[in-house]
Amino acid sequence: MTITEQLILFTRYPEAGVTKTRLIPALGPAGAADLQRRMTAHVLAQAEGLAHARRMAIEVRFEGGTEDHMRDWLGSGHCYRRQGTGDIGGRMQRALADAFNAGVERAVLIGSDIPGITATILAAAFDHLHSADLVLGPAKDGGYYLVGLRHAVWAGVADKLFHNVPWGTERVLAATQEKIDTLRLEAVLLETLADVDRPEDLVIWEQQCQ
């Protein structure tokens, strides 16, 4: 069976002391790792619900741990691959390139720390890619929590979209939109959501997922 759509989830194995380190002052090493575990499970559950409704594969790109650790944690029903080396832009580019090289028509990449993500939002991302070149999910901190592209446009943007972006700053989304304009891509913005990176963000998780 040919897979036409692929969802790529970026996450980290929840090891105490090295996971969600900015949350350790508020939650402690074990608490921060446990929150990473729960947030990833929440996002993956939304993706799995969607996968049952359409021909969509799920790939988990991870850091930390081993593939066996990941399968023991999240189950054996998905493909697991390491994110590899490089900054976040390089790792995202690699993941999307692998999907398109495998023949996927529409690929969407998301992070694991967005409590507000839903199967409806993920479905909208894939649906927009039937006509739009690119879809972005803006984050409230100035970055983005989701990026999706069509295979048909990938070759023309692969070496441009993720390079020379000020990753980790509030300028990520704006800089990416400038690239989109330069590349003359037809892009769709999804609703803005908040991620959970710092102690002051914990209320987002508590309000939406408790």
Rosetta blueprint (number, residue, H / E / L):
1 M L
2 T L
3 I L
4 T L
5 E E
6 Q E
7 L E
8 I E
9 L E
10 F E
11 T E
12 R E
13 Y L
14 P L
15 E L
16 A L
17 G L
18 V L
19 T L
20 K L
21 T H
22 R H
23 L H
24 I H
25 P H
26 A H
27 L H
28 G H
29 P H
30 A H
31 G H
32 A H
33 A H
34 D H
35 L H
36 Q H
37 R H
38 R H
39 M H
40 T H
41 A H
42 H H
43 V H
44 L H
45 A H
46 Q H
47 A H
48 E H
49 G H
50 L H
51 A H
52 H L
53 A L
54 R L
55 R L
56 M E
57 A E
58 I E
59 E E
60 V E
61 R E
62 F E
63 E E
64 G L
65 G L
66 T L
67 E H
68 D H
69 H H
70 M H
71 R H
72 D H
73 W H
74 L H
75 G L
76 S L
77 G L
78 H L
79 C E
80 Y E
81 R E
82 R E
83 Q L
84 G L
85 T L
86 G L
87 D L
88 I H
89 G H
90 G H
91 R H
92 M H
93 Q H
94 R H
95 A H
96 L H
97 A H
98 D H
99 A H
100 F H
101 N H
102 A L
103 G L
104 V L
105 E L
106 R E
107 A E
108 V E
109 L E
110 I E
111 G L
112 S L
113 D L
114 I L
115 P L
116 G L
117 I L
118 T L
119 A H
120 T H
121 I H
122 L H
123 A H
124 A H
125 A H
126 F H
127 D H
128 H H
129 L L
130 H L
131 S L
132 A L
133 D L
134 L E
135 V E
136 L E
137 G E
138 P E
139 A E
140 K L
141 D L
142 G L
143 G L
144 Y E
145 Y E
146 L E
147 V E
148 G E
149 L E
150 R E
151 H H
152 A H
153 V H
154 W H
155 A H
156 G H
157 V H
158 A L
159 D L
160 K L
161 L L
162 F L
163 H L
164 N L
165 V L
166 P L
167 W L
168 G L
169 T L
170 E L
171 R L
172 V H
173 L H
174 A H
175 A H
176 T H
177 Q H
178 E H
179 K H
180 I H
181 D H
182 T H
183 L H
184 R L
185 L L
186 E L
187 A E
188 V E
189 L E
190 L L
191 E L
192 T L
193 L E
194 A L
195 D L
196 V L
197 D L
198 R L
199 P H
200 E H
201 D H
202 L H
203 V H
204 I H
205 W H
206 E H
207 Q H
208 Q H
209 C H
210 Q L
